[in-house]
Amino acid sequence: MENMQGIADRIREHPSIQIEIVNGVDDICSVCPHNVENRCNKPGSNVEQFDQEILDRLEVDIGGKVEAKILLNLVEKKIEPEQLSKICEGCEWLELGFCEDGLRERNWWK
């Protein structure tokens, strides 16, 4: 959770920072014990499935780079907080409420 908070803080401080679009483990996952050689080895993990669903909804391509503020504006326009329970079903982050609360707050990064 601390790593996620650090990344969120960095985005707040630098909303023009470039975010590289990936599917799978990312900077948030860097400290996770299930991250083995940049692959999630958590049994039953659906990280790639969750990511692909979000990427499809945002209409962004893997490997591209986007300013954080542009990416977050896309999230706010194209994903409703209530949709996360279906999109991210089974994700441990969803259970913590961090993502849904962030979407409900709108513009948390500004």
N, C-alpha and C positions, 0 to 999 in steps of 0.2 A: 504494500500500500504506500510506503514511503517513496518508492521509486516512481510510482504513478503520480503522487503529489508533486514530486520534484519536476517531472515532465510538464505537468499542468502549470506549475509556477513559472517555468521557463517560457511556456507559450504566452502566459499573461504578460510577462516582461518583454517578450519579443514576438508580437503577433505576426510579423512578416517573416519569421523563420521558415525555412523550406522543410517540408515534411515529405519524406520519400514514401511512396505508396508500396506496401508489401502485403503479401498474403501469408500469414503464419507468424512465427515468432518475430518480435520487434524490440525496440528499446525498452518498452514496458516489461517485456519478458526476460530481459537480460539478467536479472538477479533471481529468477525463479529456479528452484531446484529441479524442476521438470524440463528445463531447457538444457538439452544435451546436444552439443554440436549444432546449435541453431535449429533444432527440431524439438517440438513438444512431445515428450515421451510419457505424458500423463495418461494412464489408462482411460479410455473412453473420451479423450479430448477431441473436440470438434473445432479447434481454433481456425483451421483453414476454411471450414464450412461457414462459421460465423463471419469471418472476414470477407469471404466471397459474397455473401448475402449483402453485406453493407456496401462493398465496392460496386456491386450491381445496382443497388438503389441510388448510390451517389453518382454513378456513371463516370467513374474514374478508372484509369488503367494502372495496373501493377507496373512498377518501375518508374513511373512518372514522379515528378516533384511538384508540390503545390504549396503556396504560402499557407501557413496555419490558419490565418483569418479567413481565407477563401474556402478552405476545406471545412472549417467549422460552420461557416455560413451555409454551405451545402448540407451539412448534417442537420442544421436547424430547419432548413426548408424541406428536406426530403424524408426525414425520419421523425415520427411522433414517439414520445416516451412510451406510450401504450404498446407500440409495435415491438419494443425490445423483448418483451416476455415471449414472443413467438420467434423472433429472429435469433435470439441468444439463449434459447431454452437450454438449461443445463450448465450454463456458464457460471462459474463461481463468483465472478465480478457482478453479475446480474443480481445474485442473492444479496450482495452487500448494498445494493441500491445506488452505488456511485454513479453509474451511467445514466440511469433514469432520472435521478435528482439533477444531474448536470444538464440534461436536456430540458427538464422542466424549468430550470433557472434561466435559460436562454441568455445568451451574451455573457456567460460567466467569465469568459476569457478576455473581455474588453476592459 
